């Protein structure tokens, strides 16, 4: 049974996404309009080795996006990115893990504003 990054990527591909692995992160393109002005593209996260039983913790966004309550930090993806500590709780995981994370990521993006 696959777990971790491989499982996360396989589950995304099964849903029609084209994820890219960059080190220990997975980058995926999501269609979400932020602040009514920008069509969001790339979002990254860090699926743990025991995904889908444990959710990804970090969400990496383009630096022009800000999440409520601050807390953005430097991302290993480079100067154009910031990472945010936003783990999904509660988490049911299992076969719905990637769908649960997608809903979580979209809800965060809908709350984002342009810096």
C-alpha positions as a Markdown table, in Angstrom:
| # | Residue | x | y | z |
|---|---|---|---|---|
| 1 | Unk | 0.0 | 0.0 | 0.0 |
| 2 | Unk | 1.4 | 3.4 | -1.0 |
| 3 | Unk | 1.7 | 6.1 | 1.6 |
| 4 | Unk | 3.3 | 9.6 | 1.8 |
| 5 | Unk | 4.2 | 11.7 | -1.3 |
| 6 | Unk | 3.6 | 8.8 | -3.7 |
| 7 | Unk | 0.1 | 8.2 | -2.4 |
| 8 | Unk | -0.7 | 12.0 | -2.3 |
| 9 | Unk | 0.5 | 12.4 | -5.9 |
| 10 | Unk | -1.3 | 9.3 | -7.1 |
| 11 | Unk | -4.6 | 10.4 | -5.5 |
| 12 | Unk | -4.3 | 13.9 | -7.1 |
| 13 | Unk | -3.6 | 12.3 | -10.5 |
| 14 | Unk | -6.6 | 10.1 | -10.1 |
| 15 | Unk | -8.7 | 13.2 | -9.7 |
| 16 | Unk | -7.2 | 14.7 | -12.9 |
| 17 | Unk | -4.6 | 17.0 | -11.4 |
| 18 | Unk | -1.0 | 17.1 | -12.6 |
| 19 | Unk | 1.1 | 17.4 | -9.4 |
| 20 | Unk | 4.8 | 18.0 | -9.4 |
| 21 | Unk | 7.2 | 16.8 | -6.8 |
| 22 | Unk | 9.8 | 19.3 | -5.7 |
| 23 | Unk | 12.0 | 17.7 | -3.0 |
| 24 | Unk | 9.7 | 16.8 | -0.1 |
| 25 | Unk | 6.9 | 19.0 | -1.4 |
| 26 | Unk | 4.1 | 18.5 | -3.9 |
| 27 | Unk | 3.0 | 21.4 | -6.0 |
| 28 | Unk | -0.5 | 21.4 | -7.6 |
| 29 | Unk | -2.4 | 23.9 | -9.6 |
| 30 | Unk | -5.8 | 24.9 | -8.2 |
| 31 | Unk | -8.4 | 27.1 | -9.8 |
| 32 | Unk | -9.4 | 29.5 | -7.0 |
| 33 | Unk | -10.1 | 33.2 | -7.3 |
| 34 | Unk | -8.6 | 35.2 | -4.4 |
| 35 | Unk | -9.8 | 38.6 | -3.4 |
| 36 | Unk | -11.9 | 38.6 | -6.6 |
| 37 | Unk | -8.9 | 39.5 | -8.6 |
| 38 | Unk | -6.5 | 36.7 | -9.2 |
| 39 | Unk | -6.9 | 33.1 | -10.4 |
| 40 | Unk | -4.7 | 31.1 | -8.1 |
| 41 | Unk | -2.4 | 28.6 | -9.7 |
| 42 | Unk | 0.3 | 26.8 | -7.7 |
| 43 | Unk | -0.1 | 25.6 | -4.2 |
| 44 | Unk | 2.4 | 23.3 | -2.4 |
| 45 | Unk | 2.3 | 21.1 | 0.6 |
| 46 | Unk | 4.4 | 18.5 | 2.5 |
| 47 | Unk | 2.6 | 15.1 | 2.6 |
| 48 | Unk | 4.1 | 13.2 | 5.6 |
| 49 | Unk | 5.3 | 9.7 | 5.3 |
| 50 | Unk | 2.2 | 8.3 | 6.8 |
| 51 | Unk | -0.3 | 10.2 | 4.6 |
| 52 | Unk | -3.2 | 9.6 | 4.2 |
| 53 | Unk | -3.5 | 8.8 | 7.9 |
| 54 | Unk | -1.8 | 12.1 | 8.9 |
| 55 | Unk | -2.5 | 15.3 | 7.0 |
| 56 | Unk | 0.1 | 17.6 | 5.5 |
| 57 | Unk | 1.0 | 20.5 | 7.8 |
| 58 | Unk | 2.3 | 23.3 | 5.7 |
| 59 | Unk | 0.8 | 25.1 | 2.8 |
| 60 | Unk | 3.1 | 27.0 | 0.4 |
| 61 | Unk | 1.6 | 30.0 | -1.5 |
| 62 | Unk | 3.0 | 32.6 | -3.8 |
| 63 | Unk | 4.4 | 35.5 | -1.7 |
| 64 | Unk | 1.7 | 38.0 | -2.9 |
| 65 | Unk | -0.9 | 36.0 | -1.0 |
| 66 | Unk | -1.5 | 36.5 | 2.7 |
| 67 | Unk | -3.5 | 34.3 | 5.0 |
| 68 | Unk | -5.5 | 35.7 | 8.0 |
| 69 | Unk | -3.6 | 35.8 | 11.3 |
| 70 | Unk | -0.2 | 36.1 | 9.6 |
| 71 | Unk | 2.4 | 33.5 | 10.4 |
| 72 | Unk | 3.9 | 33.2 | 6.9 |
| 73 | Unk | 7.5 | 32.1 | 6.8 |
| 74 | Unk | 10.2 | 31.6 | 4.1 |
| 75 | Unk | 9.6 | 28.7 | 1.8 |
| 76 | Unk | 12.2 | 26.2 | 0.5 |
| 77 | Unk | 10.6 | 26.9 | -2.9 |
| 78 | Unk | 12.4 | 30.2 | -3.1 |
| 79 | Unk | 11.8 | 34.0 | -2.9 |
| 80 | Unk | 8.5 | 33.9 | -4.7 |
| 81 | Unk | 6.9 | 31.7 | -2.0 |
| 82 | Unk | 5.9 | 31.8 | 1.6 |
| 83 | Unk | 4.8 | 28.8 | 3.8 |
| 84 | Unk | 2.0 | 28.8 | 6.3 |
| 85 | Unk | 1.4 | 26.5 | 9.2 |
| 86 | Unk | -2.2 | 25.3 | 8.6 |
| 87 | Unk | -2.8 | 21.7 | 9.3 |
| 88 | Unk | -6.3 | 20.3 | 8.7 |
| 89 | Unk | -8.1 | 19.5 | 12.0 |
| 90 | Unk | -10.1 | 17.3 | 12.5 |
| 91 | Unk | -8.7 | 14.9 | 9.9 |
| 92 | Unk | -10.4 | 11.7 | 8.7 |
| 93 | Unk | -7.9 | 10.8 | 6.0 |
| 94 | Unk | -8.0 | 7.4 | 4.5 |
| 95 | Unk | -9.3 | 7.1 | 0.9 |
| 96 | Unk | -10.7 | 10.6 | 1.1 |
| 97 | Unk | -7.4 | 12.2 | 2.4 |
| 98 | Unk | -6.5 | 14.0 | -0.8 |
| 99 | Unk | -10.1 | 15.3 | -1.3 |
| 100 | Unk | -10.1 | 16.5 | 2.3 |
| 101 | Unk | -6.8 | 18.3 | 1.8 |
| 102 | Unk | -8.0 | 19.9 | -1.5 |
| 103 | Unk | -11.1 | 21.3 | 0.3 |
| 104 | Unk | -8.9 | 22.6 | 3.1 |
| 105 | Unk | -6.5 | 24.2 | 0.7 |
| 106 | Unk | -9.3 | 25.8 | -1.2 |
| 107 | Unk | -10.9 | 27.2 | 1.9 |
| 108 | Unk | -7.6 | 28.7 | 2.9 |
| 109 | Unk | -7.2 | 30.3 | -0.5 |
| 110 | Unk | -10.7 | 31.8 | -0.4 |
| 111 | Unk | -9.7 | 33.5 | 2.9 |
| 112 | Unk | -6.4 | 34.8 | 1.4 |
| 113 | Unk | -5.9 | 38.4 | 0.4 |
| 114 | Unk | -3.4 | 40.0 | -1.9 |
| 115 | Unk | -0.4 | 41.5 | -0.1 |
